[in-house]
Amino acid sequence: MECGIKVAGYAKLAKLWEKRREEAIWYHQKYYSDRFSVYGEYELVGVYVDITGSRQTAKRTELVRLIKDCNDGKVQCIATQTRGYLAASSEEFCYLVKILFDMEVNLITEDETYHIDTIRDTDGQKAALYKMAEDFISLDPERYSVWRENVIGKIRRI
């Protein structure tokens, strides 16, 4: 039975968590399950956890799988504790915002500094984030195209 907006949790953890992978995955599954079980407007459809030293989206297998699931309509919103889990750099963040918003996927973060909730969108965050991404990409559209094709190529191999 679907309860509402299909949300997925995402975390990117440092390589040092590899030895405690099961604990890290269990923690994040429990965290997002607890976080969204109290809201009838959300349905938690999965938790994706990358344990890697890579900062690049295309090298994070769970993030690529999550983007694919967004594209396939299985996920409508990505929740993450911090913006840094999604992207380590402003460039990667802008690229992710562009590709996800083009898929009509929303973002929620709980970061105290960069709290994002494009579902409630109380202060026009979604439009502002999309404009920021578009403006950044306009500085070097070819670079974005290469990044996008790399990510799409990884999705096709899943």
N, C-alpha and C positions, 0 to 999 in steps of 0.2 A: 504494500500500500504506500503510495507516494504521499508525502506530507507537504511538499512545497518546493522551494528552490533547492536544486541539487548542488550541494556544496561538497568540496573535497579539501582536506587539509594537506598542507605541503611543508616539509622541512628539509633544509640542506644542512647537513652536519659535517664537521671536520673529519678528516681521515682517521684521526685518533679514536673515533667512536667505533671503528671497524671491529675491534676486539670485544666490544659490548653492543654489537649490532642488535641482537634480540631485545635487550633492555631498552635501547633507544627507540626501536620501532614500537615496542609495547607502550612505552611512555607516550609517544605521540598519538598512537591510536586511542589510548585512554583519554588523553587531553582533549582531542577533537570530539570524541564521542561524548564526553562529559559536557564540553562547551556547547555543542549543538543539540543535545538531547532535550534541553529545557525550552527550546524555541520551536514551536509548532510550524513556523514558516520555513524551516529548513529541513532537508533530508540529507544526512551525511552519507555520501555514496562511496567514499574511499579516503584513505590516507596514504600519501606518497612520501617516501623518505629517501633522500639521496645521502649516502655517506661517501664523500669524495673530496679530493683536494682541488678539483677543477672548478673554476669560476665560470666556465663557458656553458651556456645553456645546452648546446648540442652534445656536450660530453656528460651530461647528467641524465642517465637513463630514465629515472623516475619522472623528472620534469618533462622530458620528451614524451613519455607515456601519458602524462597528465595533459599536455597540450593536445595530444591525439584524442584523448577522451573528451576534451572540451570541443574539439572540432567535430567529433562524432555525436555531440549532443548529450553525452553522458554526464557532463559536469557543466553547471551554469555559473558557478562561483568558486573561486579559490580563496581559501582562508589560510593565513600564515601568521606566525607570531610576530615576525619582523619583515620589513621590506628587504632586508639583507638576505633572508632565506631565498627569496625569489631571484635576486640579482645582486652581485657584489659590486657592480659598477653602474653609473648612471646610464651609460650606453646600453648595457644589457637590459636595464629596467625599462628604458624607453622602447626598446625593440619588443620586449614582452608586452608592455602596455598596448602597443600598436597591434600586434598579432592577436592578443586576447580580446581587446575591445572590438576589433574587426569581426571576431567570432561571437560578439555580444556576451562575453564572459565578464562577470564582475569580480572585484577584488575586495577582500577584507583583511586588514592587518591590525594587530593589537599593539604595535610599536608605540611607545609613549611619545616619541618625537614625530613620527610620521604615521599617525593613525589614518588609515584609509578605509572607507566603507562606501563603495560606489553603488550599493543597493539603496541605502537610505539617502545618500547623496545630498545631505542637508545643505552643504555650502557649494554645490556645483563641482565637486571633486572630479567626477568622471569627465566632464567636458574640459576641465583644466588639465587633467593628466593627459587626455588625448591630444590636446593642443600642444602641450609640452613635448610629447612624443613626436608628433608631426613636425614641429619646429626643429627638433633635434635631428630627425631623419632628413629633413630638407637640406641640412648642412652637407650631407654626404649620402645621397639616396642609393648610390651603387653599393656602398658598404652595407646598408640595411638589406638590399636585395641579395647580396652574397650570404649574409647571416640567415635570412629567411629561407633561402634555398637549401642551406646546410641543415637547418632544423627540419624543414619539410622532407628532405632526403632521409633524415634519421627516422621520421615518422613513418615514411613509406616502408622502411625495413622492419618495422615492428610486426 
